[in-house]
């Protein structure tokens, strides 16, 4: 009797566990993706862009960093790592397997490292900019570590808004989830410049300050009005954004493709006066770094002056 019951249970379980996804559930996923894709115009990527960015390597640039913190200037280093990746637009994570639903993104991993007295600050942000549609970043994730603790902040685009998560060791910030309107993210500006500075938005814009600034200053996350301006010389482009709140940023790229970022700077009012962070390029290297984790490749850090 016990054996008969077990066999019956096993058959029922098998029927349910092996059920294929219904056409409706698959269609819902595809329709969601289609709605997101069709809501924005397609990006027109040049062959030059494709040859450079789909060559199977990353572009790594190192920078000398000056970072104001606690009323003093700190010397440090910054690194921009640009690479194209397949991206799952539904789960908003890197796609491990090929799929028709995958989208191509330009990912920027931006790091900052500097000391404040005895203890270090380590900051890293990952920004994912869609390459198939003309839209704002689909995701930004930032972590800040120092000896007091660490914070983590993430933006996930959800059609006309961003879903935001914040985790912090500060009690006043705590663990929060909230939404904010879809607007230009300052974090995406370096990536967007790489697509061509002439296409950058100018004039009056609405913009969300970068995650690094929001966390280091413990500021409220909101869309702010600003004015953007692009100027060109024989050798460079300069993109400037002046917030109505007094925050100012500046990015300088080379005037020719691939528009490598030569320097960047941010200034904003603080209780110590005006706080400034700036970075100037040292070296650029194109290499498949994810394959180079053996000790024999440590010499490449010397090539980047790291």
C-alpha positions as CSV (number, residue, x, y, z in Angstrom):
1,X,0.0,0.0,0.0
2,X,2.8,2.4,1.0
3,X,4.7,1.6,-2.2
4,X,1.5,2.2,-4.3
5,X,1.0,5.7,-2.7
6,X,4.6,6.6,-3.3
7,X,4.4,5.7,-7.0
8,X,1.2,7.7,-7.4
9,X,2.8,10.7,-5.7
10,X,5.9,10.4,-7.9
11,X,3.8,10.3,-11.1
12,X,1.8,13.4,-10.0
13,X,5.0,15.2,-9.1
14,X,6.6,14.3,-12.4
15,X,3.6,15.7,-14.4
16,X,3.8,19.1,-12.6
17,X,7.6,19.4,-12.5
18,X,8.1,18.7,-16.2
19,X,5.4,21.0,-17.4
20,X,6.7,23.3,-20.2
21,X,6.3,27.0,-19.9
22,X,3.0,28.0,-21.5
23,X,2.9,30.1,-24.6
24,X,1.2,32.9,-22.6
25,X,4.1,33.1,-20.1
26,X,6.7,33.2,-22.8
27,X,4.7,35.7,-24.8
28,X,4.3,38.0,-21.7
29,X,8.1,38.1,-21.4
30,X,8.6,38.8,-25.1
31,X,5.9,41.4,-25.1
32,X,7.4,43.2,-22.1
33,X,10.8,43.3,-23.9
34,X,9.2,44.5,-27.1
35,X,7.3,47.3,-25.4
36,X,10.6,48.5,-23.8
37,X,12.5,48.3,-27.1
38,X,9.8,49.9,-29.3
39,X,9.4,52.9,-26.9
40,X,12.7,54.4,-28.0
41,X,14.4,55.0,-31.3
42,X,17.2,52.7,-32.4
43,X,20.8,53.9,-32.0
44,X,22.7,54.2,-35.3
45,X,26.1,52.7,-34.5
46,X,28.8,53.3,-37.1
47,X,31.0,50.5,-38.4
48,X,33.9,52.2,-36.8
49,X,32.2,52.0,-33.4
50,X,31.4,48.3,-33.9
51,X,34.9,47.4,-35.0
52,X,36.4,49.1,-31.9
53,X,33.9,48.0,-29.3
54,X,33.1,44.5,-30.4
55,X,36.7,43.4,-30.8
56,X,36.6,41.1,-27.8
57,X,38.7,43.4,-25.5
58,X,38.1,46.0,-22.9
59,X,39.4,49.6,-22.8
60,X,41.1,50.5,-19.5
61,X,42.2,54.0,-18.7
62,X,44.0,55.0,-15.5
63,X,43.8,58.5,-13.9
64,X,45.6,60.6,-11.3
65,X,42.9,61.4,-8.8
66,X,42.4,64.4,-6.5
67,X,39.5,63.8,-4.1
68,X,38.3,66.3,-1.4
69,X,37.2,64.5,1.7
70,X,36.7,65.7,5.2
71,X,38.0,69.2,4.2
72,X,41.3,68.0,2.8
73,X,42.6,67.1,-0.7
74,X,43.5,63.4,-1.1
75,X,45.7,61.9,-3.8
76,X,44.6,58.7,-5.3
77,X,43.9,56.8,-8.5
78,X,40.8,56.2,-10.6
79,X,40.2,53.7,-13.4
80,X,37.6,53.6,-16.2
81,X,37.0,50.1,-17.6
82,X,34.7,50.1,-20.7
83,X,33.5,46.9,-22.3
84,X,30.5,45.7,-24.3
85,X,28.4,42.9,-22.9
86,X,25.2,40.9,-23.6
87,X,22.5,42.0,-21.1
88,X,19.3,40.4,-20.0
89,X,16.8,43.3,-20.2
90,X,14.2,41.6,-18.0
91,X,16.4,40.5,-15.0
92,X,18.8,43.4,-15.8
93,X,22.0,41.3,-15.3
94,X,24.8,40.2,-17.6
95,X,23.5,37.3,-19.8
96,X,25.5,34.1,-19.4
97,X,23.9,32.3,-22.3
98,X,23.0,33.5,-25.9
99,X,19.3,34.4,-26.3
100,X,17.3,36.4,-28.7
101,X,16.1,38.6,-25.9
102,X,19.6,39.7,-24.9
103,X,20.5,43.3,-25.5
104,X,24.0,44.9,-26.1
105,X,25.2,47.4,-23.5
106,X,28.3,49.5,-23.0
107,X,29.4,48.8,-19.4
108,X,31.5,51.2,-17.4
109,X,33.2,50.1,-14.2
110,X,34.5,53.2,-12.6
111,X,36.8,52.9,-9.6
112,X,38.2,55.5,-7.1
113,X,40.9,54.7,-4.5
114,X,42.3,57.2,-2.0
115,X,43.3,57.4,1.7
116,X,41.8,59.4,4.5
117,X,44.4,59.2,7.2
118,X,45.0,55.7,8.4
119,X,42.1,54.1,6.4
120,X,41.3,53.7,2.7
121,X,38.2,54.5,0.6
122,X,37.3,52.2,-2.2
123,X,34.5,53.2,-4.6
124,X,33.2,51.3,-7.6
125,X,30.3,52.0,-9.9
126,X,28.9,49.9,-12.7
127,X,26.8,51.7,-15.3
128,X,25.0,49.8,-18.1
129,X,24.1,52.0,-21.2
130,X,21.9,50.4,-23.9
131,X,23.4,50.3,-27.3
132,X,20.4,49.2,-29.2
133,X,18.0,52.0,-28.2
134,X,18.5,55.7,-27.5
135,X,17.7,55.6,-23.8
136,X,19.2,56.4,-20.4
137,X,21.2,53.8,-18.5
138,X,19.3,50.7,-17.7
139,X,21.2,50.1,-14.5
140,X,23.7,51.6,-12.1
141,X,25.2,49.9,-9.1
142,X,27.6,51.5,-6.7
143,X,29.5,50.3,-3.6
144,X,31.6,52.3,-1.2
145,X,33.9,50.7,1.3
146,X,35.9,52.2,4.1
147,X,36.8,51.0,7.6
148,X,33.7,52.4,9.3
149,X,31.5,50.2,7.0
150,X,30.1,50.1,3.5
151,X,27.1,51.3,1.5
152,X,25.5,50.0,-1.7
153,X,23.1,51.7,-4.0
154,X,21.4,50.5,-7.2
155,X,19.2,52.0,-9.9
156,X,17.1,49.7,-12.1
157,X,15.2,51.3,-15.0
158,X,11.5,50.3,-15.0
159,X,10.0,52.1,-18.1
160,X,9.2,55.6,-16.9
161,X,11.0,55.4,-13.6
162,X,13.9,53.9,-11.7
163,X,13.5,51.4,-8.9
164,X,16.2,52.3,-6.3
165,X,17.6,50.2,-3.5
166,X,19.9,51.6,-0.8
167,X,21.7,49.6,1.8
168,X,23.9,51.4,4.3
169,X,25.6,51.0,7.7
170,X,24.3,54.5,8.6
171,X,21.2,54.2,10.7
172,X,19.7,57.4,9.3
173,X,19.9,55.8,5.8
174,X,19.2,52.3,6.7
175,X,17.8,49.9,4.1
176,X,15.4,51.6,1.7
177,X,13.5,50.9,-1.5
178,X,11.9,53.8,-3.5
179,X,11.2,55.1,-7.0
180,X,12.4,58.1,-8.9
181,X,11.4,59.5,-12.4
182,X,13.4,58.3,-15.4
183,X,15.9,61.1,-16.2
184,X,19.5,61.4,-17.4
185,X,21.8,59.8,-14.8
186,X,25.1,61.6,-14.3
187,X,26.7,58.2,-14.0
188,X,25.9,57.6,-17.7
189,X,27.7,60.7,-19.1
190,X,31.1,59.1,-19.6
191,X,29.6,56.2,-21.5
192,X,27.3,58.4,-23.5
193,X,30.2,60.6,-24.5
194,X,31.9,57.6,-26.0
195,X,29.0,57.2,-28.5
196,X,29.8,60.7,-29.8
197,X,29.9,64.0,-28.0
198,X,27.9,65.8,-30.6
199,X,24.8,63.8,-29.6
200,X,25.0,64.9,-25.9
201,X,22.0,66.8,-24.6
202,X,22.5,70.5,-24.2
203,X,20.5,73.4,-22.8
204,X,18.1,72.9,-20.0
205,X,18.0,69.3,-18.8
206,X,16.8,67.2,-15.9
207,X,19.4,65.0,-14.3
208,X,20.0,62.7,-11.4
209,X,23.3,63.3,-9.5
210,X,25.8,60.4,-9.4
211,X,25.5,57.6,-6.9
212,X,29.0,58.4,-5.5
213,X,28.0,61.9,-4.7
214,X,24.7,60.9,-3.2
215,X,26.3,58.5,-0.9
216,X,29.4,60.5,0.1
217,X,27.2,63.6,0.9
218,X,24.2,61.6,2.2
219,X,22.0,63.6,-0.1
220,X,18.4,63.0,-1.0
221,X,17.9,61.2,-4.3
222,X,15.9,63.4,-6.7
223,X,15.8,64.7,-10.2
224,X,17.4,68.2,-10.4
225,X,17.3,71.0,-13.1
226,X,20.6,71.8,-14.8
227,X,22.1,73.4,-17.9
228,X,24.4,71.5,-20.2
229,X,26.9,72.9,-22.7
230,X,29.2,71.3,-25.3
231,X,32.3,73.1,-26.7
232,X,34.8,71.8,-29.2
233,X,38.5,72.7,-29.9
234,X,40.9,71.2,-32.5
235,X,41.9,68.5,-30.0
236,X,39.0,68.0,-27.6
237,X,35.4,68.2,-26.6
238,X,34.3,69.6,-23.3
239,X,31.0,68.7,-21.8
240,X,29.8,70.8,-18.9
241,X,26.8,70.5,-16.7
242,X,25.9,73.2,-14.2
243,X,23.2,72.3,-11.7
244,X,20.9,75.0,-10.4
245,X,21.9,73.8,-6.9
246,X,25.5,74.8,-7.5
247,X,27.0,71.5,-8.4
248,X,29.2,71.6,-11.6
249,X,30.8,68.8,-13.6
250,X,33.2,68.8,-16.6
251,X,34.3,66.0,-18.9
252,X,37.0,66.4,-21.6
253,X,37.4,63.9,-24.4
254,X,39.6,63.7,-27.4
255,X,38.1,65.3,-30.5
256,X,38.4,62.1,-32.6
257,X,36.9,58.6,-32.2
258,X,36.9,56.7,-29.9
259,X,36.6,59.9,-27.8
260,X,38.8,58.7,-24.9
261,X,38.1,60.7,-21.7
262,X,41.1,62.8,-20.9
263,X,39.9,64.4,-17.7
264,X,36.9,65.0,-15.5
265,X,36.0,67.3,-12.6
266,X,33.2,67.9,-10.2
267,X,32.6,70.8,-7.8
268,X,29.8,71.3,-5.3
269,X,29.1,73.5,-2.2
270,X,29.9,71.9,1.1
271,X,30.2,73.0,4.7
272,X,34.0,73.3,4.1
273,X,33.4,75.7,1.2
274,X,33.7,74.1,-2.2
275,X,34.5,70.4,-2.6
276,X,36.3,69.3,-5.7
277,X,37.2,65.9,-7.3
278,X,39.3,65.8,-10.5
279,X,41.0,63.2,-12.5
280,X,43.6,63.4,-15.3
281,X,44.4,60.5,-17.6
282,X,47.7,58.6,-17.3
283,X,47.5,55.6,-19.6
284,X,45.0,53.6,-21.8
285,X,45.2,49.9,-22.5
286,X,43.0,47.6,-24.6
287,X,43.1,44.1,-23.4
288,X,40.8,41.1,-22.4
289,X,41.5,41.6,-18.6
290,X,39.1,38.8,-17.6
291,X,41.6,36.3,-19.1
292,X,44.6,37.8,-17.4
293,X,44.3,36.8,-13.7
294,X,47.6,35.0,-13.6
295,X,50.6,36.6,-11.8
296,X,52.4,36.9,-15.1
297,X,50.0,39.6,-16.1
298,X,50.7,41.8,-13.1
299,X,53.2,43.7,-15.2
300,X,50.2,45.2,-17.1
301,X,49.4,47.2,-14.0
302,X,52.8,48.9,-14.5
303,X,51.7,49.6,-18.1
304,X,48.7,51.5,-16.6
305,X,50.9,53.2,-13.9
306,X,48.8,51.5,-11.2
